[in-house]
Structure formats: structure tokens, C-alpha cells
Amino acid sequence: MLELPIYDRSIIDTFYKIIDDDFADMIYQKIQKSKIQSNVKGYLTKNIISEILFSTPERLLEIQKEYIQSINNKSTLIDYENFLLAKDKKKRSSIDNKLINRFNPTNKKLIEIFNYDHYISSKKTSSYALAKIVGRNTCTYCNRLYTFTVIRKDVNSKRINNGTRITRPQFDHWFPKKKFPLFSLSFYNLIPSCSVCNSSVKSDESFMPSTHLHPYIKEKNDKYRFSYILEPDGSPKVILHTHGDKAKKTAEDLKILEIYSEHSEYELKDLLELRFKYSDNYLDVLFNDTFNLDEVDKKDSYRLLFGVEIDPNDFHKRPFSKFKYDILKELKVIR
């Protein structure tokens, strides 16, 4: 999984103004007019709604705790997690039913109010604006597929319209919107991703900052690194080294190894063949004799030779950059 940068507040504010000139106030008014219980209405002030829209994951989790306590001041996150589990049970205990009666009515109303499909997904103006802001070329989760945002002007009118907005990344709700409806429209809960990761792999899996890596939270110790081994018959095999429980859990739940293993006979094999078919100084020859480094940046040289970005901040620009970088570094091609 790739890291995402924290954006300037004014940039995010511009996005919400595209939806409505005062989006937080519009949501606030809808809450006040709804049949949500009064304690929750009292908690969900316009300031809190603004925080929900603009806050990073750590604050969102604090807001979730406060929201739960506004429903019932003795309720905890564990109670809420048990409620989510209870909803999926075929046979429920009396405790399960109490939790469902406590949380479900309010959740249903909030799903209607914080309606992602209505405000973003189904509206190309807002969804494509969001895609342009985040500006990611590949899936944040797998870095395996392009997720370009493609917008063209109409040939006749020279303007942009729904028909000229062609493709964009999907947006995964890191906190699933059905389980955490308050965050359905939160900027830092909308992760640009490919359709495979969003719909098939992660889907509505419950990730939490305490157990999983989050693209918007920088972690010092929890990382993972691609590597390889050669099977007895000489064929290459992708392996994955994880450092830290969060990295391990994230990689397992996103099926990173399973997905990349399918590329052992393709990208991995090509890198190994290219490396071992040449002498140890082949890159020096290519860089010094073929490329004029006064004119061609070293990053450009690696990109031309291997189709890889060697700056981690640029991994998102090309598929497989993280994977190829790790393998080439192990092969001592990148030093």
C-alpha cells in the first residue's frame, strides 16, 4: 500500500464547494430536520460536521467515539463493533438485539444523510473534481493498475461535460460507509483505488488504525518489502517480507502476495533476466555511454530502462514501481 500526502485545507474546501457552497451547513440542516435522537443532533454541530469532512483518520476515530457516547453515554467502540457483528448474525442473543436497537436506527438515518452515492459517486462534477485533487495514477492499495483521471473537452463546444469525463479511480471507504456512515463523505476516508481492490479485495472489510496501515497515517516501523526466491526448477517466485503487525495484517487482507504472485512469470522474470544477462557494470555502461547524465536525470534513466520510479513519492505514477524498486534494490541495480 502506498502513502498519500496530507492536502492543504483550502484545496479540500474547494472540492466541497463544488458540491455545495456551504456543504457542512447543508448537512447540518438535514440532520436538524431529521428524526435522529436529540442527543445526537446536539453533538453533530456544524463545527463537528466540518471536522468530519476535513479531519484525518486519527481525529475521525475520536469523533466516532464521541458520536457513540452521544447515543448512549456508557457506550464504547467495543459496543459498536459488537453491534456490527450482531447485524450479520442469523441467530442473535438478547444482548445482540439490544445493541441493534441502540445503534441501528441512528445509523440508518445517517446513511441517508451522508449519502456518498448521491453527492459524489453519481455526480461526475464532484467525483472527477475529487479525482483531480488527489491526482493518483495508480491504485493506492496495490500499485498494480493505472487509475488515471481522463477528462477531455467537447469537440464542438470546447467545454467539459459529463460525456467528456471519461474515467477516474474508484474511491474506497477505508472506514466502510455502511458501518461508519458519518465518514461516508470524509475526504481522508476516500482512498483512490482500482476496481479490483475496491470491489473484490477490500470491499467492506473493517480496517482500523490500530490493526491496519492507513494511507494517510505515516508509520515508522510497519512496512513491507517485495523479494523473490528461485524454485528448484529455476522459476522465480515472489515473496513478501513484512515488518510489524499492521503491515502483515494489511498485506494479508489486501491479498498483496496472492496478487503479485501471478506476476512471477512476467515482471519478476523480466527483471531477473535483464539483470543476469549482463555483466555487473552494465548499468554503468548504459548510464555513462548511452545516456548523457548532464541531460538525462538518473530517475529518467531508470524509468526508461525498467519502467520504474525510484523516488517513493513517485511510486504512484507507474504500476509496479514499489515492486520493481524492491527487486532492483535487492539485485543491487538500484543503490
N, C-alpha and C positions, 0 to 999 in steps of 0.2 A: 504494500500500500504506500502511495506517495503522500508527502506532506503538502498541505495547502497553506498559502500565506494569509495573514490577517489583513483585511482590507480597511482602507480609510472609511470612517463613518459617513462622510459626505457622499462617497461612492455608493454605499449601500442605501443611503437615504434617497439618492436619485432613482434607484431601482424601485423603491416602494412608492415614490411619487408618480411613477409611470402607471401603477395600478390605481392609485387614488391620491389626490393632492395631500390629504392628511389621513393616511391609511390607518394609523394607530387609533385615531379618533373614530373612524368609521367602525372599526372592530369593537371599540369600547361602547359605542352607541348600540350596536347589535346585542352585545352582552347585557346591557342595561334593560333592553326591551324584551329579552328572552325570559323564560320561566326557570332559569337557573336559580338555585337557592341563594338567599340574600347574603350569606357569609362569603360565598364565592364571588358574588358581584362586588362585595365590599373589598375583597382582596384584589380583584382584577381591575385596578385603576388604569387610567390612561398611561401613567408612568410605567407601571408593571408591563402593560401590553407593549410599550416601546422597548422595554428591556427584553421581552420575549422575542421580538423581531430582530434586535440588534446584538444580543448577547452571545458570547462564546459558550462552548459546551459546559464549562465548569459552573458558570452562573445559571445556565438553564437547569442544571440538576438541582441547584439550590432553590430555584423557582418552583420546580416540581415538588420538592419537599414542602414548601410554603403553601402551595396550592392544595396538596393533600391534607394539610393541617387545617386549611380553611373549610374543608368539607367536614372534618371531624378532628378536633384539636389533639386527640390521642392517637391519630393515625400516623403510620410511618411508611417509609418507602417499601419496607418488607411487606406491610399490609397490602400495599398497592401491587407489588409483584405477585403476591398470593391471589389477589383479585384477578390479575391477568391469567394466571394458571387456572383458576377456578372456571373462567369463562370457557376454556377448552375441554373441560371435563364432561364426560357423558353422565357420570354419577357424581352428584355433589352432596357434600355434607351440609349440616346446618350452618357451620362457620362459613363455608363457601357461599351459601346463599346470602348470608348477612353482608359479606364483602361485596357481592354483586349488587345488592340493594343499596349499599352505601355509595359505591363509586359509579356504577353504570349509567344512571340517569343523567348525571352531570357530564360524563364523558360523551354520551350521545349528542348532547346539545353542543358541546364544544367542537365535535367533529363537523357539525353543520355550520358552525360559525367560522372556525379556522379552516375553511374549505379550500384545500390546495388545488383540487381539480378545477374548481370554479375560478379562482383568482390567478392561477399560474399555469397549470398543465394544459388547460383547454384554450388559453388565450396566448396566441403566438406573440403578441406585442410584449407581454410581460415575460413569458418563458424564454424568448430569444434575447431579451434585454439581460436577463439573468445570466444566460449562457455567454453573452459577450463580456459581461463583467468578470466572470471567473476565468474566461479565456483559456480553457484547458484543451489541449489537442488530443489527449488520450485518457482512458479510464483511470480515475484516481485509485481504484481498488486493484486492478490487475495490470495496468500499463501495457496491455496486450493489444487493444483495439483502438483505432482512431475514434475520436468523438468531436470532430470538427463542428463548428457552428458556421453554416453556409447561408449567406444572405446575398441576394442579387437585386438589382433594380429592374423594374419592369421595362421591357424593350421600348414600348410606346410612350408610357407616361414618365419614364425615368425616375419613378418613385418605388419605394419599398412597400409591399403589401403582403397579405397572408400567403398569396401564391408564390411570392418570391423569397419567402422564408423557407428554406429547403430542408435543412437538417440541423440538429443540435444534440448535445448529450442529454441523456435522461438524468433525472435528479433523484437519487436515493435519499430517503429519510433515515438518517443514521439512528435517531430515535424514531421507530416506526410510527406513522401518523395515526394508525388505529389504536395504538397503545399509549401514545403520548400526543393526544390531539392538540394540546397547547402549542406544540412546536411544529405543527404542520406547515407553517409559513415562515419559520425562523431561518434567517439567511444562513447561519452556520450549521444548520441541520440539513441543508440541501447539498448533497455531495454529487458533483458531476461524475457520471459513470456510464458504462456501456449497458446495453440491454441485457446482456448475459448476467453480469454481476447484479444489476438492479432487480431483475425479474426472476432469474433462475437460481442464483447462488445465495445472495444475501437476503433478498426479499424482505419478509417481516421478522427476520431473526432479531432477537433482542440483544443489542450490544450495549455495554455500559462502560464508562471511562475507567472504572475500577478493574475491568476484566479484559478490555479490548483497546487496541490503538485507535485513536481518533485522528483524522487528517489535519484537524485544526489544533491539536494539542501536541506540542513538541515533547518527545520523550528522550531522555538522555541514555537510558540503558536498554530499553526494549527495541530491538531491531531484528531484522532477518537478512540473510545473505544467501544468494544462489551459489551453488557449486556443482561439481559433477564427479562421477566415477566412471570407470570403464568396466563393463561387464566381462565375464570370462571369454565371450566370443569377440570382444573388442568393440562392441557397440557402446556408445555413450549413454549415460543416464543422468538426468537432472536430480540433484539432491538439494535440500534446503536446510541451512543452519539457522536456528532461532536463538536469540539471546534475550531471555526474560519471558515470564509467564504470559504477559499481554501479547507479545509478538507471536508466541506459539499458538495461543488461542485464536488470535486474529487470522493467522495463516491457515489454521485448520478450518475455521468457519468460512473463510473465503475460498477454500479449496485451491490455494495457490499452487501447491506441489502437484496436485492431480491435473490441474490445467496446464501447467508448464511441462509436465512430463510428456505430454503429447507432442512437444516440440523438440524432444531429444534427437529425433532423426532429421530435424530441419535446422533451426537456428543454432542449436548446440553443435551439431555435427559440422556445420559450415564453419563455425568459429574454430573448432579444433583442427579441421583440415587446413584452413588458411594459416593457422599458426605453425603447424608441424611440417608443412610442405616447404617452408622457407627456413633459412638459417636464422640464428639468433639476432643477427644485425639487420634483418630485412626491413624493419621499420625505420632504422637509421638511414638506410639507403633510400627508402621511399621519401622520407621527410627531407633529407638533405639534398638528394639528387633530383628527385621527381618534383617535389614541391619547393618553392622558394618561400621560406618561412617569414621573410620580410613582407611578403604579400599575402600569404595564406596563414591564418591563425591556426595554432595547433588543434584547437577544438574543431575547426572546419576540416582539418586533415583526418581526424578520427571519424568524423561524420561521413566524409567521402569514402573512406576505406571500409568502415564497418557499419555504417548506418546507425551510429550510437552517439548520444550526447554524454559527455564525460563530466559535466557540471550537474550535480544532483538537483539543483534548482531548475535545470532544463530537462530533466528526465521525462516530464510530461509531454514534451514536444514531439517525441518519436516513440512508437511502440517498441517494447522490449529493451529500452535504454537501461533500465535498472538491471535487468537480467544480463544483458551483454556487458555492461560495465563490470559487474561482479565476476563474470567468467574471464573477461580480458585482463582484469586485475590479477586474478589467480594465475593466469598464464604469463604474467609479468609483461604483457604487451602494454598495459597502462601502468605507469609507475607513479 
